[in-house]
Amino acid sequence: MKIKTECHYTDNGKYPAEWTAWDDDSYDGPGSPLGSGHTEQEAIADLKEKIGETLLELTDRVLGKQP
């Protein structure tokens, strides 16, 4: 996993408004997991949580626990 982050600034450009994080190794456009947060660390944690949820969903499908 190669996590990349980007800071998005407010309209006046002085203060960070939000951070976005993604896995550069697996990002494939819309629908790929993205993390967001007020800090870079929050965005990374959010991404890791979303990737974990995606893996659980895929596992459940393989095991027949979801339609």
N, C-alpha and C positions, 0 to 999 in steps of 0.2 A: 504494500500500500504506500502510495506517494501522495501525501496530503498537501494540497495547495490552498492558499487563502487569499482573499482580496478584501480590502477595506473600501466601503462605500461612504462617502462624506455627505454631510448636509448640503443644502443648496448654496450656502455661503462658503463652503469648502474649508471651514475652520475646524469642525469637530467631526469625528467619526460618527456616523449614524448607525452603521451595522457592518458586521463582518460576514463573509460567506466562505465556506470551506467545501472542498470536493476532493475525491480520490482521483488523481490525474491518471492512474493506471487503468481505472475502470469507467471513467466518465464517458457516457455515450449520448450526450444531448438530453433533450427533455425526457423526463421520467427517471433519470439517474438521481441517486440520493445527493442532496445538498444540505449542508448544515448552515445554520445562521445563529447569530448572537450579537450581543452588545460589545463583546470582546472577542479577540481571536481565539482564546481558549474556549469560550462558550460555543463558538461556531464549530470548532474541532470536536468538542464533546457531543454536540448535537448531531454532527455527521456520523460519529462512531455509533451513537445510539440508533440512528436511522439505518445504518448498514447492518447492525445487529438485528433489527426488526425485519429487514428484508431477508436476511439469512434464515431467520426463524420461519417466516412465511414460506420460503422456498422448501425448507425442510418439511414443514407440515404438508405441503402439496405432494411432495415425493412420498411421504408416509401415508397419504390419503386422509389427512385430518381436515383438509379444506377442499371445497368444491373446485 
